[in-house]
Amino acid sequence: MVVNPIPSSSSPLPEEEAQIRQELICENVFGASINKKETNTLRLGFQNIGGFPLEKNKLKDDNIRRGITTYKFDIFECAETNTYWRMQQEDLKLYGRTTGWWDSLHISYSHNTTNPPISKHQWGGTALLSLDKACHRAIEKSFDTSLLGRWCWTRLRGKKNTQYKSIQVIVQTP
């Protein structure tokens, strides 16, 4: 289905469009389908994204942003970021790349820093994005202390001082 970005009297309303998309998705779901997000719910998502583009404003960037936004994830974990972030310009690093995607964003990430970089592309890596309300609850973060880029985490503080730690792990196989 192709969605007309310019609304007209014959175009479906946003709610109708969302319902149509949900029906199409449910027909082709492998695993659990994503239902409407309930009030006072923390929604966690994960995907092996197969790497961020090495350049900004590529279609894949937009697909990642739209996917996270459409399903109203509060925390989204990415495996296989496939980028040696230290070699990227500031606007191509995660913070620069995602500026303006959401109102607020907290990022934890890791990539292999044990060897000198060969290129901007590097297999592996993890990222954990805490968005909007979840962002403001982040109190601590860390990453793989062996510097291999295998995991990162964020700790959030909830109501009545409860704490939640979200951990993103990638297991490399030879």
Buried (B, 14 or more C-beta within 10 A) or exposed (E): EEEEEEEEEEEBEEEEBEEEBBEEEEEEEEEEEBEEEEEEEBBBBBBEBEBBBBEEEEEBBEEBBEBBEEBBBBBBBBBBBBBBBEBBEEEBBBEEBBEEBBEEBBBBBBBBBEEEBEEBEBBBBBBBBBBBEBBEBBEEBBBBEEEBBBBBBBBBBEEEEEEBEBBBEBEEEE
